[in-house]
Amino acid sequence: MSAVSASILSSQLGPFEEALWSFSAKLTHSQRTQFTSTTQQDVEILAAKLQHEQEGRKGYRAMGLLRPFIDGLVGYSKVIEVFAQTSEILAFVWGPIKFLIQVTSKWHGTMDKLMDALAAVGDKLLIYEKCNPIVREDLRFKKVLVRVYTDILDLLWTALRIFGKNTVKQFLEIQSPVFDKKLTGVLSNLSNDEDLIRDAVSVTTLNQTIKFHQKAEEEFRAAAKQRMYTTLQLFRQELQPALISSSRLEGAKKISSKYPGAGSWLANHPNSYHGEISDPMREY
């Protein structure tokens, strides 16, 4: 592919896809074919098999170090699925890891070094699942997530160059500082991003707390106002006589006009009082 074609293709890709394209361009056709369909389950099955086969070896401990990386990467994948097609994006992480486990399993010194590195990276990824809702909802974190993905691919590419060889060359390469320098740089980047996420979460949590208390105060005031209104309504009902509805009042007027003598029996009753009703307050 020409440089011009590559530039055009790169400009048409999203940031995750662009990082993946840059990484896959370094691989052989065979590696791309092998990695593109690898899943987390494939890695776990291979790890369990090797653990069973080699657990009797003295000093063997590597496979247990893979779990922090798997847990961290799975949590990270739940965040980036909003921004990318995670099955393809992560296949080129699981694929190289499966390959590296296979080629380093013959010499546990190499595997221990690889697994120590992956465990350290995994520890830095655990924060993303913990902060999943906040990171997913704020698009500003997308750049951080892409940086993390790029760092992981860079580390895997360095590991493929160093560990993806026969045992003798692995032994010679592992003595060089190349992988350690790359790992140190990646871990430093991940630590900076981790601090950035923690600070952002702290600010977000503080803002959410303030908003919560403001909303609670508003709801309390509204409830107090409603309680006061209800109390006043009840008090007014106690003080004033019951009101006659308009429909009943109109009905009474119609009956009175139709039957003028209605109720006269009460006024003409011998026991009815016809005197003036005195005001009790006049006696004082």
For each residue, the residues with C-beta under 8 A, 3 or more apart:
1: 5 6 9
2: 5 6
3: 6 7
4: 7 8
5: 1 2 8 9
6: 1 2 3 9 10 25
7: 3 4 10 11
8: 4 5 11 12
9: 1 5 6 12 13 21
10: 6 7 13 18 21 22
11: 7 8
12: 8 9
13: 9 10 17 18 21
14: 17 18 83 84
15: 18 19 83 142 143 146
16: 19 20 80 83 84 89 145 146 149
17: 13 14 20 21 84 89
18: 10 13 14 15 21 22
19: 15 16 22 23 146 149 150 153
20: 16 17 23 24 88 89 92 153
21: 9 10 13 17 18 24 25
22: 10 18 19 25 26 153
23: 19 20 26 27 92 153 156 157
24: 20 21 27 32 35 92
25: 6 21 22
26: 22 23 157
27: 23 24 31 32 35
28: 31 32
29: 32 33
30: 33 34
31: 27 28 34 35 95 99 160
32: 24 27 28 29 35 36
33: 29 30 36
34: 30 31 37 38 95 99
35: 24 27 31 32 38 91 92 94 95 96 99
36: 32 33 88 91 92 95
37: 34 91 95
38: 34 35 42 43 91 94 95 98
39: 42 43 91 94
40: 43 44 70 73 74 90 94
41: 44 45
42: 38 39 45 46 94 98
43: 38 39 40 46 47 66 70 94 97 98 101
44: 40 41 47 48 70
45: 41 42 48 49
46: 42 43 49 50 98 101 102
47: 43 44 50 51 63 66 101
48: 44 45 51 52 63
49: 45 46 52 53
50: 46 47 53 54 63 101 105
51: 47 48 54 55 63 64
52: 48 49 55
53: 49 50
54: 50 51 57 60 63 105 108
55: 51 52 60
56: 60
57: 54 60 108
58:
59: 108
60: 54 55 56 57 63 108
61: 64 65 112
62: 65 66 108 111 112 114 115
63: 47 48 50 51 54 60 66 115
64: 51 61 67
65: 61 62 68 69 112 115 116 118 119
66: 43 47 62 63 69 70 101 115 118 119
67: 64 70 71 122
68: 65 71 72 118 119 122 123 126
69: 65 66 72 73 97 118 119 121 122 125
70: 40 43 44 66 67 73 74 122
71: 67 68 74 75 122 126
72: 68 69 75 76 121 122 123 124 125 126 128 129
73: 40 69 70 76 77 90 93 122 125 152
74: 40 70 71 77 78 129
75: 71 72 78 79 125 126 128 129 130 132
76: 72 73 79 80 125 128 129 145 148
77: 73 74 80 81 86 90
78: 74 75 81 128 129 132
79: 75 76 82 128 129 132 135 136 145
80: 16 76 77 83 84 86 89 145 149
81: 77 78 84 86
82: 79 136
83: 14 15 16 80 142 145
84: 14 16 17 80 81 89
85: 88 89
86: 77 80 81 89 90
87: 90 91
88: 20 36 85 91 92
89: 16 17 20 80 84 85 86 92 93 149
90: 40 73 77 86 87 93 94
91: 35 36 37 38 39 87 88 94 95
92: 20 23 24 35 36 88 89 95 96 153
93: 73 89 90 96 97 152 153 156
94: 35 38 39 40 42 43 90 91 97 98
95: 31 34 35 36 37 38 91 92 98 99
96: 35 92 93 99 100 156 157 159 160
97: 43 69 93 94 100 101 118 156
98: 38 42 43 46 94 95 101 102
99: 31 34 35 95 96 102 103 160 164
100: 96 97 103 104 114 156 159 160 163 164
101: 43 46 47 50 66 97 98 104 105 111 114
102: 46 98 99 105
103: 99 100 106 163 164 165 170
104: 100 101 107 110 111 114 163 170
105: 50 54 101 102 108 111
106: 103 167
107: 104 110 111 167 170 171
108: 54 57 59 60 62 105 111 112
109: 112 113 171 174
110: 104 107 113 114 163 167 170 171 174
111: 62 101 104 105 107 108 114 115
112: 61 62 65 108 109 115 116
113: 109 110 116 117 174 179
114: 62 100 101 104 110 111 117 118 159 163
115: 62 63 65 66 111 112 118 119
116: 65 112 113 119 120
117: 113 114 120 121 155 159 179 183
118: 65 66 68 69 97 114 115 121 122
119: 65 66 68 69 115 116 122 123
120: 116 117 123 124 183 187
121: 69 72 117 118 124 125 152 155 186 187 190
122: 67 68 69 70 71 72 73 118 119 125 126
123: 68 72 119 120 126
124: 72 120 121 127 187 190 191 193 194
125: 69 72 73 75 76 121 122 128 148 190
126: 68 71 72 75 122 123 129 130
127: 124 130 131 194 197 198
128: 72 75 76 78 79 125 131 132 135 145 148 197
129: 72 74 75 76 78 79 126 132
130: 75 126 127
131: 127 128 134 135 197 201
132: 75 78 79 128 129 135 136
133: 136 137
134: 131 137 138 141 200 201 204
135: 79 128 131 132 138 141 144 145 197
136: 79 82 132 133
137: 133 134
138: 134 135 141 200 204
139: 142
140: 143
141: 134 135 138 144 145 197 200
142: 15 83 139 145 146
143: 15 140 146 147
144: 135 141 147 148 193 196 197
145: 16 76 79 80 83 128 135 141 142 148 149
146: 15 16 19 142 143 149 150
147: 143 144 150 151 189 193
148: 76 125 128 144 145 151 152 190 193
149: 16 19 80 89 145 146 152 153
150: 19 146 147 153 154
151: 147 148 154 155 186 189 190
152: 73 93 121 148 149 155 156 186
153: 19 20 22 23 92 93 149 150 156 157
154: 150 151 157 158 182 186
155: 117 121 151 152 158 159 182 183 186
156: 23 93 96 97 100 152 153 159 160
157: 23 26 96 153 154 160 161
158: 154 155 161 162 178 179 182
159: 96 100 114 117 155 156 162 163 164 179
160: 31 96 99 100 156 157 163 164
161: 157 158 164
162: 158 159 165 170 173 174 176 178 179
163: 100 103 104 110 114 159 160 170 173 174 179
164: 99 100 103 159 160 161
165: 103 162 169 170 173
166: 169 170
167: 106 107 110 170 171
168: 171 172
169: 165 166 172 173
170: 103 104 107 110 162 163 165 166 167 173 174
171: 107 109 110 167 168 174 175
172: 168 169 175 176
173: 162 163 165 169 170 176 178 179
174: 109 110 113 162 163 170 171 179
175: 171 172
176: 162 172 173 179
177: 180 181
178: 158 162 173 181 182
179: 113 117 158 159 162 163 173 174 176 182 183
180: 177 183 184
181: 177 178 184 185
182: 154 155 158 178 179 185 186
183: 117 120 155 179 180 186 187
184: 180 181 187 188
185: 181 182 188 189
186: 121 151 152 154 155 182 183 189 190
187: 120 121 124 183 184 190 191
188: 184 185 191 192
189: 147 151 185 186 192 193
190: 121 124 125 148 151 186 187 193 194
191: 124 187 188 194 195
192: 188 189 195 196
193: 124 144 147 148 189 190 196 197
194: 124 127 190 191 197 198
195: 191 192 198 199
196: 144 192 193 199 200
197: 127 128 131 135 141 144 193 194 200 201
198: 127 194 195 201 202
199: 195 196 202 203
200: 134 138 141 196 197 203 204
201: 131 134 197 198 204 205
202: 198 199 205 206
203: 199 200 206 207
204: 134 138 200 201 207 208
205: 201 202 208 209
206: 202 203 209 210
207: 203 204 210 211
208: 204 205 211 212
209: 205 206 212 213
210: 206 207 213 214
211: 207 208 214 215
212: 208 209 215 216
213: 209 210 216 217
214: 210 211 217 218
215: 211 212 218 219
216: 212 213 219 220
217: 213 214 220 221
218: 214 215 221 222
219: 215 216 222 223
220: 216 217 223 224
221: 217 218 224 225
222: 218 219 225 226
223: 219 220 226 227
224: 220 221 227 228
225: 221 222 228 229
226: 222 223 229 230
227: 223 224 230 231
228: 224 225 231 232
229: 225 226 232 233
230: 226 227 233 234
231: 227 228 234 235
232: 228 229 235 236
233: 229 230 236 237
234: 230 231 237 238
235: 231 232 238 239
236: 232 233 239 240
237: 233 234 240
238: 234 235
239: 235 236
240: 236 237 243
241:
242:
243: 240
244: 248 249
245: 248 249
246: 249 250
247: 250 251
248: 244 245 251 252
249: 244 245 246 252 253
250: 246 247 253 254
251: 247 248 254 255
252: 248 249 255 256
253: 249 250 256 257
254: 250 251 257 258
255: 251 252 258 259 262
256: 252 253 259 260 262
257: 253 254 260
258: 254 255
259: 255 256 262
260: 256 257
261: 264
262: 255 256 259
263: 266 267
264: 261 267 268
265: 268 269
266: 263 269 272
267: 263 264 272 274
268: 264 265 272
269: 265 266 272
270:
271:
272: 266 267 268 269
273:
274: 267
275:
276:
277:
278: 282
279: 282
280: 283
281: 284
282: 278 279
283: 280
284: 281
